[in-house]
Amino acid sequence: MAVSFNQTTDGKWTLDVRGYACPHPQMYTKKALQKLGSGDELKLVFDNPSSGESIIAMCEADGNDIVDRVEGDGSFTWTIRKT
Amino acid sequence: MTTATSSIPAPGSHGGVYKALAVLAAGILLSILALAVDVRLGYILVYMWFGIGYGLLLQYGRFCMAAAVRDLFAVRVPRMAVGMMIAVGLYALVSAVVTLAGFSGFHPNAMGWHVLIGAAIFGFGMVFTGGCASGSLYKAGEGNVGSMLVIVAISFSQAIVVTAGGWFDRLVPASWTASAAAKDMPAELKVTQGWFDQFTAGHVWDLKASTLSAMLGLAGSPVLAVVVNTLFVAVIPVLVSLVVLYAVYFRPGYLRRAKITAPTLGQHLAGVWAMCTASRNTALAGAGLGVLAGAHVWATGAMRSHYGVENFGELLAAMGRRSGLSLQDTVFDPGYWYITTQEAQWGAWVLERLGVPMRDNLFFGLDNGIPNPLLNAPGFMSIGIIAGAAMMALSRREFKLKMPSAEAAIFALVGGTLMGIGARIAMGCNIGAFFATVTNGDPSGWVFLLGMGAGAWVGVKAFTWWVDWQASRKGDELGL
């Protein structure tokens, strides 16, 4: 299982870090967000619950918006819009 | 930042709650069976149910002390460091009450370079495993197989480290050997053979272990001693840490979001409060863990008082279960939240079954014994943490059996081994050598935190280098 990061359409990206525990998800999310342009959206898929809290705090500090959260059965799919 | 939530419960989503209730029912059934066999096994159950409480709260708050230092350096997020400080402050206040009530069985750790070095090794390894000692237990309860590997590595590495001899003995200074030999230990322990025995008896035992109040000669004034310990070793350092965390990590983003350009003192204080409550789950878990850890000290103290014992080994001996006891008829029984030593006992118990001699040393032979895991009281606290975390994760539909990649499995085993080695050198992990010490007036815990932070800083640098190197090797333009 490997980390995957892809551009799906213009301004839309997907980062899948399922199978990875801390600190991978938050570090890869930070790295991915650095690559995005302002207004771009990142669909983040992860399954390590504790990373979620750090990612929320990271978005809060950097001013990025988590615009959608779908969660269940141990997996989390969040959409983050870079400001 | 705005957060929209569209969490969609799947049909039949109560399944997780039922499974959580099944785990709870298993715990209750086990408790009834144990009490039916011998009511004195209630001593083990106290540990187990406090462990379940810790597990519930750890999972609820995603409370991992590895994140407290690692996320500061890796992603500049102070969430967990704040939660840890809240827990320390509250644990210290509850401990003060418990100590004044006469139920504290706390023993300070020896202060020395070994604390700093061991903690640094522990902190370095912790970055690669993705969790501290307790964090690995609660993540195992979430179904993370990599965290289970970390527990295995911590268990066996400790057991091997404290019994290793031969080549390792060449590293021991002659002064340690001479000092160990002068301690007049029982011959079967062979204290001049094996590096850890010589390190323990020839070095650590010669160091000072003391609370701040004892250093200041306040032992004759119990109330003043507790006030000094609580205030100067826990409360003031916690407040200073919170101010530093706010100033360095939280303030810039907070002032920007609040559109404050010339902040007043009141606005800064509001900012500190906003930082403490930014993650409600973490703050609540920190508060709950602090109170629970203090209550645990009281409960074990009350059990000892009830049975008229100072160590669970005396009860095991009275039950006729002597095979796991040390030469002093003791077993590891800290009386408070502790993680690594019971895991070392698990590893030693398995190795002993495989025919490896494990008791010719101070760690197991003189102090902690190697009880059957079914009679290992702190061991059931660790199992309780896994079970409590599983209950919480199941009820929140966050439980998922996660197999690690080859890379994550290697990180878990190597990092866990380093954590085990570091914990033994420092004489404890982030719980036993930090959390339990600074909350009971022993300043050596802050030295542990300093070492753990330094190790984690180097670990984050090494981890980041690894990620970047992997990316460059694959030619991945995004570094992923």
Interface residues (C-beta under 8 A of the other chain):
Chain A: M1 A2 V3 S4 F5 L15 G19 Y20 A21 C22 P23 H24 Q26 M27 Y28 K30 K31 A32 K35 D47 N48 P49 S50 G52 E53 S54 I56 A57 M58 C59 E60 A61 D62 G63 N64 D65 I66 V67 D68 R69 V70 E71 G72 D73 G74 S75
Chain B: M1 T2 T3 A4 T5 S6 S7 I8 P9 A10 S13 Q59 R62 C64 A66 A67 R70 D71 A74 V75 R76 V77 P78 R79 M80 V127 G130 G131 G135 K139 E142 G143 N144 G146 S147 Y249 F250 P252 G253 R256 R257 A278 S279 N281 T282 A393 R397 E398 F399 K400 K402 M403 P404 S405 A408 V460 F463 T464 V467 D476 L478 G479 L480
